[in-house]
Amino acid sequence: MTLVQRYLNREMFSAIISSPTLDKTLSRTLSPSSPSSSSPYSPLVLRLHKPPIGMNRAFNDDAASTSSSYPPKLLKRNRPAKLDIPISTKGFGGGLATPDRREVVEVGSDGYSVYCRKGKRQAMEDRYSAVVNFHGDPKQAFFGIFDGHGGAKAAEFAAENLATNILDEVEVRDDEEIVDAVKSGYLNTDSDFMKEDLRGGSCCVTALIRNGNLVVSNAGDCRAVMSRRGTAEALTSDHRPSRKDEKHRIETLLRVYRDGGFGKKYPWPGGYVDRCHGVWRVGSLAVSRAIGDRHLKQWVTAEPETKIRTMESDLEFLILASDGLWDKVSNQEAVDIARPLCIGIQNPEPLSACEKLAALSVSRGSADDISVMLIQLGHFRDDPSPEFSLELGFTNIAKN
């Protein structure tokens, strides 16, 4: 297709009476066999609104010299202004929204704080949720951080629905089935998202506090790190194709069988993990588990991994964060930075700890969205000891 024909297809021409100069230039391209197009005064020839890029200077000069005799140019139709509508997740028992166009979201509440900072993308793709005082019990709670990719729709959907789906499953199961309850909550949320016919996906990390237990789950590379008297303990493992077990899981999945067109089915290669620009990927995705990702769903599962810890007195706080933090800050660094602001002081400042961690990641070059949530575990223990309450700053007991 010639350059002029491309402009024809884009409706960048208008029909006018041509000058001999333009007619001579265009007639060779448009219809060289047509008598009317070869006439120096053809009544219907076409003129560019502006000279096509790549034409020589002589053509541009000729066009400019004759343009004053032409009728006014047709103006390009302007696109309507883009509506800037903030998107938010529904508040749910203390769960708050993370509007996608705000630079920073920060919330300090009883027992938890969260700080979200937009990266260099046009819109924030991280979301979070928090459910406290569940069924009127201040010792039961649910928290989540959701890191979207390919847009914020999946993260937004998970923030709105995952807590409800997990808590619904928990209510009808025994405590011994808590892992299965959380798994069902994740998979049901993923299934519901697929019915919405939306694009993108979301990594998730969640913490459920119930009956004296801390239940932490994840799908993707959002991470949960706990401080046990100052020592960092990772309660999740990132789901990335670089993990040997994840790579093996993907590559050994049941093969897809495709109909060869003759009523028979033939084996087809299964999952494939490749290294691109130094990063292991499933297709274009750098994580191996997530909610959503319809085009990779056969290999990118939403099934979480779950760990359970008893809410013992030496568990100080839990950090849930997206990979915008963990790609630049180590587990122990995060605990070391947050602990002086949360432990051993009269008035803990967990929100300041979250903000300080995000700022450190940015100072080290992070361009990603960063969401950090800090949960003060002592707030959700049934019977904290006076010594531990003093460390958390809940009570002031004078020491001799």
C-alpha positions, 0 to 999 in steps of 0.5 A: 500500500502506498503512502497516499493510499494510507492517507486515503484510508485514514480519511486525511484528504478532502476533494477540491479543485487541484492545481497542476503541480499537485495533480502532476504529483498525485496522478501517477499514484492514484490512477495512472490509466485514468484520463481524468486524473492526467488532465491538468485541471481535473475537477476531482483530485485529492489534496493532503491536509498536511504533507506526508512525512517523507515527501521531498522538500520540493513537494512541500514547497509547491503545496505551500505556494498554492495553498492560499487559493484552496478552500479552507482545510477540514479540521480533524475531529477532536476526541472527547475529553477523557473522563477522570473518574476515581475508582474505589473498592467498597468499604467493608467493615473497616475496609477502605478504598484505594482510588486509582488516581491518587498519589498516596493513600494512608490510613491509621486505625486501631491495630493496623496501618496502611500506606500506598504510594503510586509508582510511575504508571498513570494509575495506581494498580494496588488495592487493600482491604481490612475487616475488623471487629468481625461478628462483633469480636474485636479479636477477629480480623482480615487484612489483604494487599492486592497488586494488580497487573494489566490494569487495576480491575482484578486487584479491585475485584479481589479487594471487594470480594476475597474477604467475603468469600473467605469468611463465608467459607470459614463460617461453615467449616471447623478450625481444622479445615481453615486451610481448605476454607481459605483455598476455596475463598481464593478459587471462588473469587478467581472463578467469579472474576472470570465470569466478569470478562475483565482483563488483567490479574492480581497477586494477593497476600492475606492475613486472617486472625481468628480464634487465636490463630494467624492464618497467612496466605498468598498467590503471587509475589506479595509477601507477608513478613512477621517480627518475632522479637525483632527477627524477621520470619517470612510467612509466604514464599513468592510464586514466580516461575524461577522457583523450581517447584513452580516451574516443574508444576507448570511444565508438567501440567496435564497436556491440552488435547486439541481436535485435529479436525477429524474427530480425533484429539491429539496431545499438545504441549503444556506449559512453557517457562522462558527466560526473557531479559533475565526474568523467568516468565510464563508467557509475558507474566513474571509470577506463576500464581494470581487471581485473573490472567484469563489467557494464562489460566491453565498455568497461572493458578489462583490456589494459595499457599497457607501457613498458620501460626498461634498468636503467641506473645513473642509475635510483635507485628506483621507486614503485608506488602506488594513487591514494590517494597520487597524488590528493594528492601529485605525482610530483616531490613523491613523489620529493623526499620519498623520495629523502633517505631512500633515496639518499646515506645509509649506511642507507637507510630506504625503508619510512619513505619509504613511510610518510611519503608515505602520511601526507602524502596523509592530511594533505591530506585523502585518505580512500582506501586508500593503498598505496605500494611503493618498489623500490630498483632498484640492488638488482636491477642486475647490476653497479652501479658503486662510486659508485652503490653508495655513493649507495645505501648498499650499500658504504662507500668512503672518499673522499679 
